[in-house]
């Protein structure tokens, strides 16, 4: 109705005794997290790999850069979880966490995708462009610290 691009559920279905499977899109509403890895081979190894990481739906979530050699992340993305012997923090609503904010935005968009998604996408692109611009300065500073 609102031109939402997502697959119907379930992705496997039958029609006239024939089995069918819908193609899965890159941007899925069931996404918990996503990333794109970028390698910069001209700089020292600890600074070469950057993960552009996003939480929730790939279509509606801006990705933020994290050096693969990082040992900590912002508290809005981090926390204790199953790797620490605790229940998953994704199961507990917390407005201070990026997942829940971005989950609310994406869920809001599904019912009126055609009207809402262009606004979300414009903001997402703006945020990511700011990150790209900022990363040039971060790379320069990180390289100076590495060489010091």
N, CA and C atoms as a LAMMPS dump frame, in Angstrom:
ITEM: TIMESTEP
0
ITEM: NUMBER OF ATOMS
444
ITEM: BOX BOUNDS ff ff ff
-5.0000000000000000e+02 5.0000000000000000e+02
-5.0000000000000000e+02 5.0000000000000000e+02
-5.0000000000000000e+02 5.0000000000000000e+02
ITEM: ATOMS id mol type element x y z
1 1 1 N 0.812 -1.196 0
2 1 2 C 0 0 0
3 1 3 C 0.857 1.263 0
4 2 1 N 1.928 1.278 0.785
5 2 2 C 2.793 2.45 0.83
6 2 3 C 4.141 2.165 0.191
7 3 1 N 4.177 1.188 -0.711
8 3 2 C 5.37 0.836 -1.477
9 3 3 C 6.545 0.443 -0.602
10 4 1 N 6.269 -0.234 0.494
11 4 2 C 7.333 -0.719 1.362
12 4 3 C 8.099 -1.817 0.628
13 5 1 N 9.434 -1.774 0.664
14 5 2 C 10.232 -2.68 -0.167
15 5 3 C 10.513 -4.053 0.447
16 6 1 N 9.872 -4.388 1.537
17 6 2 C 10.248 -5.611 2.234
18 6 3 C 9.494 -6.836 1.749
19 7 1 N 10.145 -7.978 1.926
20 7 2 C 9.559 -9.266 1.538
21 7 3 C 8.355 -9.579 2.41
22 8 1 N 7.412 -10.274 1.828
23 8 2 C 6.291 -10.747 2.628
24 8 3 C 6.768 -11.909 3.49
25 9 1 N 6.022 -12.202 4.535
26 9 2 C 6.396 -13.311 5.419
27 9 3 C 5.426 -14.446 5.207
28 10 1 N 5.813 -15.655 5.306
29 10 2 C 7.21 -16.101 5.375
30 10 3 C 7.862 -15.993 4.008
31 11 1 N 9.207 -16.003 3.945
32 11 2 C 9.855 -15.854 2.641
33 11 3 C 9.67 -17.083 1.747
34 12 1 N 9.316 -18.217 2.346
35 12 2 C 9.058 -19.431 1.566
36 12 3 C 7.55 -19.678 1.587
37 13 1 N 6.946 -19.949 0.42
38 13 2 C 5.507 -20.152 0.362
39 13 3 C 5.16 -21.078 -0.782
40 14 1 N 3.928 -21.568 -0.763
41 14 2 C 3.434 -22.504 -1.777
42 14 3 C 2.287 -21.865 -2.546
43 15 1 N 2.243 -22.19 -3.835
44 15 2 C 1.123 -21.785 -4.659
45 15 3 C 0.92 -22.878 -5.694
46 16 1 N -0.302 -23.431 -5.738
47 16 2 C -0.636 -24.524 -6.657
48 16 3 C 0.408 -25.645 -6.584
49 17 1 N 0.705 -26.039 -5.355
50 17 2 C 1.627 -27.151 -5.078
51 17 3 C 3.08 -26.895 -5.491
52 18 1 N 3.392 -25.661 -5.848
53 18 2 C 4.775 -25.296 -6.174
54 18 3 C 5.362 -24.504 -5.003
55 19 1 N 6.622 -24.785 -4.641
56 19 2 C 7.307 -24.035 -3.591
57 19 3 C 8.008 -22.827 -4.192
58 20 1 N 7.916 -21.694 -3.508
59 20 2 C 8.555 -20.453 -3.947
60 20 3 C 9.312 -19.839 -2.783
61 21 1 N 10.309 -19.045 -3.114
62 21 2 C 11.066 -18.323 -2.097
63 21 3 C 11.29 -16.91 -2.604
64 22 1 N 10.923 -15.911 -1.792
65 22 2 C 11.177 -14.521 -2.166
66 22 3 C 12.66 -14.22 -2.042
67 23 1 N 13.142 -13.335 -2.887
68 23 2 C 14.502 -12.852 -2.725
69 23 3 C 14.554 -12.033 -1.443
70 24 1 N 15.675 -12.085 -0.771
71 24 2 C 15.854 -11.249 0.418
72 24 3 C 16.648 -10.013 0.024
73 25 1 N 16.189 -8.897 0.482
74 25 2 C 16.839 -7.634 0.175
75 25 3 C 17.998 -7.398 1.13
76 26 1 N 18.883 -6.477 0.783
77 26 2 C 19.98 -6.122 1.677
78 26 3 C 19.42 -5.449 2.921
79 27 1 N 18.5 -4.53 2.762
80 27 2 C 17.868 -3.857 3.886
81 27 3 C 16.675 -4.662 4.361
82 28 1 N 16.768 -5.2 5.543
83 28 2 C 15.689 -6.038 6.077
84 28 3 C 15.23 -5.512 7.431
85 29 1 N 13.938 -5.579 7.671
86 29 2 C 13.41 -5.105 8.944
87 29 3 C 13.801 -6.011 10.106
88 30 1 N 14.276 -7.203 9.846
89 30 2 C 14.7 -8.1 10.923
90 30 3 C 16.173 -7.927 11.286
91 31 1 N 16.857 -6.988 10.69
92 31 2 C 18.282 -6.811 10.93
93 31 3 C 18.53 -6.368 12.363
94 32 1 N 19.466 -7.04 13.051
95 32 2 C 19.874 -6.625 14.397
96 32 3 C 21.031 -5.651 14.319
97 33 1 N 21.965 -5.916 13.414
98 33 2 C 23.104 -5.029 13.186
99 33 3 C 23.651 -5.316 11.796
100 34 1 N 24.46 -4.395 11.3
101 34 2 C 25.057 -4.547 9.981
102 34 3 C 26.36 -3.773 9.948
103 35 1 N 27.244 -4.144 9.048
104 35 2 C 28.46 -3.366 8.885
105 35 3 C 29.025 -3.526 7.483
106 36 1 N 29.83 -2.545 7.113
107 36 2 C 30.607 -2.576 5.883
108 36 3 C 32.057 -2.393 6.309
109 37 1 N 32.918 -3.289 5.884
110 37 2 C 34.331 -3.186 6.22
111 37 3 C 35.069 -2.458 5.103
112 38 1 N 35.907 -1.515 5.486
113 38 2 C 36.725 -0.766 4.531
114 38 3 C 38.18 -0.92 4.957
115 39 1 N 39.044 -1.248 4.012
116 39 2 C 40.466 -1.395 4.304
117 39 3 C 41.224 -0.284 3.592
118 40 1 N 42.065 0.387 4.369
119 40 2 C 42.914 1.459 3.839
120 40 3 C 44.354 0.945 3.825
121 41 1 N 44.796 0.319 2.748
122 41 2 C 46.092 -0.372 2.754
123 41 3 C 47.315 0.534 2.821
124 42 1 N 47.142 1.829 2.656
125 42 2 C 48.301 2.727 2.628
126 42 3 C 48.707 3.257 4.002
127 43 1 N 47.989 2.874 5.049
128 43 2 C 48.346 3.336 6.389
129 43 3 C 48.696 2.134 7.266
130 44 1 N 49.301 2.352 8.452
131 44 2 C 49.728 1.231 9.293
132 44 3 C 48.586 0.268 9.641
133 45 1 N 48.932 -0.991 9.796
134 45 2 C 47.97 -2.073 10.001
135 45 3 C 46.917 -1.784 11.078
136 46 1 N 47.29 -1.297 12.27
137 46 2 C 46.242 -1.081 13.286
138 46 3 C 45.168 -0.059 12.889
139 47 1 N 45.472 0.753 11.893
140 47 2 C 44.517 1.787 11.466
141 47 3 C 43.867 1.481 10.124
142 48 1 N 44.253 0.388 9.513
143 48 2 C 43.79 0.102 8.151
144 48 3 C 42.303 -0.213 8.039
145 49 1 N 41.78 -1.006 8.941
146 49 2 C 40.399 -1.486 8.795
147 49 3 C 39.425 -0.623 9.586
148 50 1 N 38.409 -0.176 8.907
149 50 2 C 37.328 0.582 9.553
150 50 3 C 36.032 -0.164 9.285
151 51 1 N 35.271 -0.397 10.338
152 51 2 C 33.956 -1.008 10.22
153 51 3 C 32.92 0.102 10.306
154 52 1 N 32.111 0.231 9.271
155 52 2 C 30.991 1.177 9.299
156 52 3 C 29.808 0.378 9.836
157 53 1 N 29.505 0.584 11.101
158 53 2 C 28.59 -0.259 11.858
159 53 3 C 27.245 0.422 12.061
160 54 1 N 26.181 -0.331 11.88
161 54 2 C 24.839 0.182 12.126
162 54 3 C 24.02 -0.84 12.884
163 55 1 N 23.019 -0.366 13.574
164 55 2 C 22.131 -1.269 14.301
165 55 3 C 20.724 -1.152 13.743
166 56 1 N 20.002 -2.243 13.8
167 56 2 C 18.645 -2.356 13.282
168 56 3 C 18.647 -2.29 11.757
169 57 1 N 17.579 -1.844 11.16
170 57 2 C 17.317 -1.912 9.724
171 57 3 C 18.389 -1.191 8.906
172 58 1 N 18.987 -1.886 7.975
173 58 2 C 20.051 -1.331 7.136
174 58 3 C 19.579 -0.123 6.326
175 59 1 N 18.326 -0.118 5.903
176 59 2 C 17.803 0.989 5.093
177 59 3 C 17.635 2.284 5.871
178 60 1 N 17.38 2.203 7.161
179 60 2 C 17.034 3.402 7.919
180 60 3 C 18.097 3.819 8.932
181 61 1 N 19.153 3.054 9.058
182 61 2 C 20.15 3.299 10.096
183 61 3 C 21.425 3.889 9.533
184 62 1 N 21.874 5.027 10.047
185 62 2 C 23.187 5.519 9.637
186 62 3 C 24.273 4.627 10.234
187 63 1 N 25.307 4.38 9.476
188 63 2 C 26.437 3.597 9.985
189 63 3 C 27.495 4.546 10.522
190 64 1 N 28.118 4.166 11.621
191 64 2 C 29.17 4.988 12.193
192 64 3 C 30.492 4.231 12.104
193 65 1 N 31.612 4.955 11.97
194 65 2 C 32.903 4.304 11.775
195 65 3 C 33.563 3.885 13.085
196 66 1 N 34.157 2.697 13.06
197 66 2 C 34.91 2.179 14.206
198 66 3 C 36.17 1.525 13.651
199 67 1 N 37.317 1.927 14.155
200 67 2 C 38.543 1.235 13.759
201 67 3 C 38.45 -0.204 14.24
202 68 1 N 38.839 -1.145 13.399
203 68 2 C 38.79 -2.559 13.782
204 68 3 C 39.694 -2.835 14.974
205 69 1 N 40.694 -2.01 15.195
206 69 2 C 41.602 -2.187 16.332
207 69 3 C 41.076 -1.542 17.614
208 70 1 N 39.89 -0.946 17.574
209 70 2 C 39.325 -0.298 18.769
210 70 3 C 39.109 -1.308 19.882
211 71 1 N 39.317 -0.856 21.088
212 71 2 C 39.073 -1.715 22.248
213 71 3 C 37.827 -1.285 23.008
214 72 1 N 37.25 -0.141 22.657
215 72 2 C 36.02 0.341 23.284
216 72 3 C 35.163 1.037 22.243
217 73 1 N 33.857 1.09 22.512
218 73 2 C 32.936 1.842 21.664
219 73 3 C 32.098 2.744 22.553
220 74 1 N 31.413 3.671 21.95
221 74 2 C 30.53 4.567 22.681
222 74 3 C 29.508 3.762 23.482
223 75 1 N 29.139 4.275 24.637
224 75 2 C 28.16 3.578 25.486
225 75 3 C 26.792 3.449 24.815
226 76 1 N 26.502 4.286 23.811
227 76 2 C 25.213 4.157 23.123
228 76 3 C 25.162 2.893 22.272
229 77 1 N 26.339 2.334 21.941
230 77 2 C 26.408 1.106 21.171
231 77 3 C 26.856 -0.082 22.006
232 78 1 N 27.527 0.17 23.095
233 78 2 C 28.113 -0.903 23.887
234 78 3 C 27.28 -1.263 25.098
235 79 1 N 27.827 -2.176 25.86
236 79 2 C 27.193 -2.63 27.091
237 79 3 C 27.504 -4.09 27.327
238 80 1 N 27.083 -4.567 28.47
239 80 2 C 27.29 -5.982 28.779
240 80 3 C 26.245 -6.802 28.043
241 81 1 N 26.585 -8.032 27.772
242 81 2 C 25.665 -8.894 27.052
243 81 3 C 26 -10.348 27.254
244 82 1 N 25.572 -11.171 26.328
245 82 2 C 25.763 -12.612 26.453
246 82 3 C 27.236 -12.985 26.528
247 83 1 N 28.1 -12.204 25.883
248 83 2 C 29.532 -12.479 25.956
249 83 3 C 30.058 -12.292 27.378
250 84 1 N 29.308 -11.579 28.223
251 84 2 C 29.685 -11.345 29.619
252 84 3 C 28.889 -12.224 30.576
253 85 1 N 28.111 -13.154 30.042
254 85 2 C 27.301 -14.031 30.882
255 85 3 C 25.981 -13.418 31.317
256 86 1 N 25.552 -12.338 30.674
257 86 2 C 24.287 -11.668 31.002
258 86 3 C 23.279 -11.882 29.877
259 87 1 N 22.018 -11.622 30.176
260 87 2 C 21.017 -11.702 29.112
261 87 3 C 21.278 -10.567 28.123
262 88 1 N 20.806 -10.728 26.911
263 88 2 C 21.052 -9.743 25.864
264 88 3 C 20.447 -8.395 26.228
265 89 1 N 21.231 -7.316 26.16
266 89 2 C 20.683 -5.996 26.446
267 89 3 C 19.676 -5.537 25.392
268 90 1 N 19.649 -6.191 24.229
269 90 2 C 18.68 -5.814 23.202
270 90 3 C 17.257 -6.154 23.611
271 91 1 N 17.113 -6.987 24.629
272 91 2 C 15.776 -7.375 25.063
273 91 3 C 15.172 -6.388 26.055
274 92 1 N 15.98 -5.463 26.552
275 92 2 C 15.518 -4.483 27.538
276 92 3 C 15.513 -3.092 26.917
277 93 1 N 14.331 -2.495 26.817
278 93 2 C 14.217 -1.16 26.223
279 93 3 C 15.077 -0.16 26.978
280 94 1 N 15.856 0.618 26.229
281 94 2 C 16.719 1.639 26.824
282 94 3 C 16.883 2.759 25.802
283 95 1 N 16.223 3.884 26.039
284 95 2 C 16.224 5.003 25.093
285 95 3 C 17.615 5.605 24.912
286 96 1 N 18.547 5.278 25.813
287 96 2 C 19.91 5.803 25.678
288 96 3 C 20.761 4.96 24.733
289 97 1 N 20.199 3.872 24.205
290 97 2 C 20.94 2.99 23.301
291 97 3 C 20.519 3.23 21.849
292 98 1 N 21.506 3.273 20.978
293 98 2 C 21.259 3.546 19.559
294 98 3 C 20.289 2.54 18.946
295 99 1 N 20.405 1.267 19.322
296 99 2 C 19.515 0.26 18.736
297 99 3 C 18.052 0.652 18.924
298 100 1 N 17.671 1.041 20.136
299 100 2 C 16.261 1.312 20.414
300 100 3 C 15.775 2.577 19.71
301 101 1 N 16.614 3.599 19.635
302 101 2 C 16.229 4.825 18.923
303 101 3 C 16.037 4.51 17.445
304 102 1 N 16.998 3.812 16.862
305 102 2 C 16.91 3.511 15.442
306 102 3 C 15.803 2.498 15.149
307 103 1 N 15.528 1.613 16.091
308 103 2 C 14.431 0.668 15.943
309 103 3 C 13.093 1.404 15.918
310 104 1 N 12.943 2.411 16.777
311 104 2 C 11.695 3.183 16.786
312 104 3 C 11.513 3.94 15.473
313 105 1 N 12.592 4.52 14.962
314 105 2 C 12.509 5.253 13.692
315 105 3 C 12.102 4.306 12.561
316 106 1 N 12.767 3.168 12.48
317 106 2 C 12.444 2.242 11.385
318 106 3 C 11.024 1.701 11.518
319 107 1 N 10.615 1.347 12.73
320 107 2 C 9.245 0.847 12.918
321 107 3 C 8.207 1.903 12.566
322 108 1 N 8.492 3.146 12.86
323 108 2 C 7.598 4.246 12.523
324 108 3 C 7.429 4.358 11.004
325 109 1 N 8.492 4.046 10.276
326 109 2 C 8.463 4.239 8.823
327 109 3 C 7.681 3.168 8.069
328 110 1 N 7.556 1.978 8.615
329 110 2 C 6.985 0.867 7.848
330 110 3 C 5.552 1.111 7.38
331 111 1 N 4.744 1.729 8.208
332 111 2 C 3.331 1.915 7.858
333 111 3 C 3.112 2.98 6.777
334 112 1 N 4.077 3.887 6.62
335 112 2 C 3.917 4.948 5.613
336 112 3 C 5.252 5.19 4.902
337 113 1 N 5.831 4.099 4.423
338 113 2 C 7.171 4.107 3.835
339 113 3 C 7.352 5.179 2.773
340 114 1 N 6.425 5.266 1.865
341 114 2 C 6.563 6.181 0.728
342 114 3 C 6.704 7.64 1.186
343 115 1 N 6.005 8.006 2.251
344 115 2 C 6.071 9.374 2.744
345 115 3 C 7.249 9.595 3.711
346 116 1 N 7.56 8.6 4.53
347 116 2 C 8.523 8.787 5.616
348 116 3 C 9.954 8.455 5.218
349 117 1 N 10.152 7.406 4.435
350 117 2 C 11.512 6.977 4.127
351 117 3 C 12.376 8.065 3.473
352 118 1 N 11.865 8.868 2.532
353 118 2 C 12.726 9.908 1.946
354 118 3 C 13.294 10.872 2.996
355 119 1 N 12.514 11.189 4.01
356 119 2 C 12.99 12.078 5.078
357 119 3 C 14.077 11.386 5.901
358 120 1 N 13.829 10.121 6.241
359 120 2 C 14.816 9.347 7.008
360 120 3 C 16.104 9.204 6.198
361 121 1 N 15.986 8.861 4.933
362 121 2 C 17.156 8.654 4.1
363 121 3 C 17.979 9.931 3.95
364 122 1 N 17.326 11.069 3.81
365 122 2 C 18.039 12.345 3.705
366 122 3 C 18.859 12.6 4.971
367 123 1 N 18.257 12.369 6.129
368 123 2 C 18.969 12.575 7.394
369 123 3 C 20.094 11.555 7.55
370 124 1 N 19.831 10.314 7.199
371 124 2 C 20.845 9.261 7.264
372 124 3 C 22.053 9.636 6.407
373 125 1 N 21.809 10.075 5.176
374 125 2 C 22.902 10.469 4.287
375 125 3 C 23.692 11.642 4.858
376 126 1 N 23.007 12.602 5.446
377 126 2 C 23.667 13.76 6.044
378 126 3 C 24.587 13.337 7.196
379 127 1 N 24.088 12.446 8.034
380 127 2 C 24.888 11.946 9.164
381 127 3 C 26.117 11.208 8.653
382 128 1 N 25.929 10.35 7.68
383 128 2 C 27.054 9.576 7.157
384 128 3 C 28.067 10.472 6.446
385 129 1 N 27.607 11.494 5.736
386 129 2 C 28.534 12.432 5.093
387 129 3 C 29.358 13.171 6.146
388 130 1 N 28.727 13.542 7.264
389 130 2 C 29.462 14.18 8.36
390 130 3 C 30.526 13.238 8.917
391 131 1 N 30.186 11.962 9.077
392 131 2 C 31.162 10.982 9.56
393 131 3 C 32.338 10.866 8.594
394 132 1 N 32.062 10.803 7.306
395 132 2 C 33.126 10.673 6.306
396 132 3 C 34.061 11.882 6.375
397 133 1 N 33.499 13.07 6.456
398 133 2 C 34.306 14.291 6.566
399 133 3 C 35.149 14.261 7.842
400 134 1 N 34.525 13.89 8.937
401 134 2 C 35.22 13.839 10.231
402 134 3 C 36.316 12.782 10.236
403 135 1 N 36.098 11.669 9.541
404 135 2 C 37.085 10.582 9.548
405 135 3 C 38.414 10.991 8.936
406 136 1 N 38.424 11.919 8.004
407 136 2 C 39.693 12.391 7.437
408 136 3 C 40.549 12.998 8.54
409 137 1 N 39.94 13.77 9.432
410 137 2 C 40.664 14.377 10.552
411 137 3 C 41.054 13.319 11.585
412 138 1 N 40.16 12.385 11.838
413 138 2 C 40.45 11.313 12.793
414 138 3 C 41.613 10.464 12.295
415 139 1 N 41.609 10.123 11.013
416 139 2 C 42.716 9.353 10.438
417 139 3 C 44.041 10.092 10.597
418 140 1 N 44.048 11.39 10.303
419 140 2 C 45.279 12.186 10.435
420 140 3 C 45.777 12.163 11.88
421 141 1 N 44.868 12.394 12.831
422 141 2 C 45.26 12.408 14.247
423 141 3 C 45.704 11.029 14.712
424 142 1 N 45.014 10.001 14.293
425 142 2 C 45.38 8.634 14.687
426 142 3 C 46.76 8.273 14.136
427 143 1 N 47.046 8.681 12.915
428 143 2 C 48.349 8.421 12.316
429 143 3 C 49.461 9.145 13.084
430 144 1 N 49.204 10.38 13.477
431 144 2 C 50.193 11.13 14.272
432 144 3 C 50.45 10.443 15.601
433 145 1 N 49.378 9.996 16.265
434 145 2 C 49.534 9.294 17.549
435 145 3 C 50.27 7.984 17.365
436 146 1 N 49.975 7.282 16.292
437 146 2 C 50.619 5.997 16.02
438 146 3 C 52.123 6.182 15.817
439 147 1 N 52.501 7.233 15.107
440 147 2 C 53.913 7.484 14.806
441 147 3 C 54.677 8.091 15.987
442 148 1 N 53.957 8.628 16.951
443 148 2 C 54.611 9.298 18.104
444 148 3 C 55.277 8.297 19.04
